[in-house]
């Protein structure tokens, strides 16, 4: 009957699921940013524009939970485009690289927390 226990939004299962999703999002997002920075100029600009449009669609969504990820994706797309063109190219490329490393770090840390929590859950 453990499945009937209700802890609300702070239940261990929901926290564990959030850590897992954050881990996947951080790792995939960080690798995606590294991929965008490694592409040739034309392909990098095209992918940046696609990411920018996807982010804007999240920003204009009616669902409030889409706003924050939409903003992050919009900024990533803009950085990808600006890292290829314009006078702010070096600054945008540096920020894009730092963002990729930050996303990977967040993903790895949450992945470790998720695996540790999963191990503890199996022991219970």
N, C-alpha and C positions, 0 to 999 in steps of 0.2 A: 504494500500500500504506500510505499515511499513516493510513488508518482502522484499521489493525492496531496502530499505536503505542499503548501503554498508559501513561498518566501517573498513573493512580490518580485519587483524588478532586480532585487539584490540576491536572487537565489544563486547558489553555487553553479548550477547548470547554465544559467544565463550569463554569468560572469565568464565561465569557461568558454562558452560559445562566442562571446564578444572578443575574448583574447585570441581565439582561433581565427576569427574573421579579420581582426586587426593584423594578425601575423601574415595572413595570406595577402591582404591588401597592401601592406607595407612592402613585402618582398616583391610582389608582382609590380607594384608601382615604382619601386626603386630600380628594378631591372628594366622596366619600360622607359624610365627617364634616361638610364644609361644607353639604351638602344636608340632613343631619339637623338642623343648627343653624338652617337657614333655614326649615324647615317650621313650620306653625302648631302650637300646643301639642298638640292631640289627635293629629295625624298624627305629630309628633315623638316623642311618648310611645309610640305604637303601633309605629313603626319601631324605636325604641330597645329595646323589649321583644323584638321579633323578632331584632334583632342580639344582644341579651343571651342569648336562648335558643340561637341559633346558636353563640355563643361557648362556652356551657356544654356543648353537645354536643361541641365540640372538646376541652374539658377532660376530659370523661369517656371520650374515645376511648381505645382500647387502643394506638393507634399513637403512639409517643413524638414523632414529628415534628408531630403535631397539637396538642400541649400548648401550645407557645409562641404560635402564632397564635390558638389558642383563648382563651388568657389575654388577649391584646391585644384581640380582638373582644369578649370579655366586659366588659372595662374600658370600651371604647368605647360599648357598649350601656348600661352603667350610667351613664356620664357623660351620654349623650344623655337618659336618663330623668331623672336628677337635675338636669340643666340646665333642665328644664321645671317641676319641682315641688320643694317643700321649701325649707328655710331656707339650704341650701348652693347655691342656684340660681346666684348670680353666680360663685362659685368654680368650680363644675362647668362652667359655660358658658365661662369663661376657659380652663380646662384643655382643654376640647374644642376651642376655637379654636386654642390653641397646638399641640395634637396634630395637628390638620388641617394646619397650616402645616409642622410637622415632617415629617409623612408626605409632603407634596408636595415638600419640599426633598430628602428621601432619594430619592424617586422620580426627581426631575429629575437629581440628581447621578449616580445609577446609570444613568439613561437616557443621559446624556452619556458615561459610561464604557463602556456597552454599544455605543453608536454608534462611539466611537473604537476600541474593540477589534474591532468588525466591519470597520471600514475597514482596520485593520492586518492583519486576517486575509485580506481580499481582496487586499491588496498582496503577501502571501507567496506 
